[in-house]
Amino acid sequence: MKYKLKQACKFLMLLALLFFLMPQKAYAMHIMEGFLPLGWCLFWYAVFIPFFIYGLISIKKATADNPQNKVLLAFSGAFIFILSALKIPSVTGSTSHPTGVGIGTALFGPGVISVLGTICLLFQALLLAHGGITTLGANAVSMAVVGPFVGYGVYQLLKKAGASASISLFMCAFIADLATYFMTSIQLGIVFPDPAGGVMGAIVKFAGVFMLTQIPIAIAEGLLTVVAYNLISANFPVNEGSVLNHGGK
């Protein structure tokens, strides 16, 4: 079936343009290559792999339910890649960025994001020096697992409480973004404990630094996610088996 993709494509092209116009640096809030000890790198890979397998199963089921969901999967993946590659200068001396996982989480559930998010993280590590291969497992756990699962939990709670679709989507993206960086704070705090406050002190310090710029970015990401969802809802047909029938599982 022919889709009305013109507006959706324009939307992604605008995001891509913003990415290429944004001043780029070779570091960001993805944990960089070589920053974690090898043992912790292996540990986070071990934690991540079961979620990745679950994500592959979720994607297979989504496309089996309706092959047209492939288009929405591609849109969700592109949304993650472009937003998470937008490196915005931070007062912390590093850079901040949105995660883009909210829309895919709302449409398909958090499982598929473990695959889509990891693909994006891999390409960013290889092409943009954004993250790393040894730290891919750790970055995937924070952005492609913890963020989406926490955001999805909030999304489902709000839907059951009778909140509007826009509020539920906004909070899904907003909380997923913040949960990602809180998890990153935990990952860094464990490895680099504070001399005075220990692991908990380090986690609080890392989280405090991240949230200075991440809260306004998460708000902007939430609003953008609502706009993107409304755009595709208005331009994609709702057929049997389409995730747009229920806006997430």
HELIX and SHEET records of a PDB file:
HELIX    1   1 LYS A    6  LEU A   21  1                                  16    
HELIX    2   2 LEU A   38  ASP A   65  1                                  28    
HELIX    3   3 ASN A   69  SER A   84  1                                  16    
HELIX    4   4 GLY A  102  PHE A  108  1                                   7    
HELIX    5   5 ILE A  113  LEU A  128  1                                  16    
HELIX    6   6 LEU A  136  ALA A  140  1                                   5    
HELIX    7   7 VAL A  141  VAL A  146  3                                   6    
HELIX    8   8 GLY A  147  LYS A  160  1                                  14    
HELIX    9   9 ALA A  165  VAL A  191  1                                  27    
HELIX   10  10 GLY A  198  ASN A  235  1                                  38    
HELIX   11  11 VAL A  243  ASN A  245  5                                   3    
SHEET    1   A 2 ILE A  88  PRO A  89  0                                        
SHEET    2   A 2 THR A  95  SER A  96 -1                                        
END                                                                             
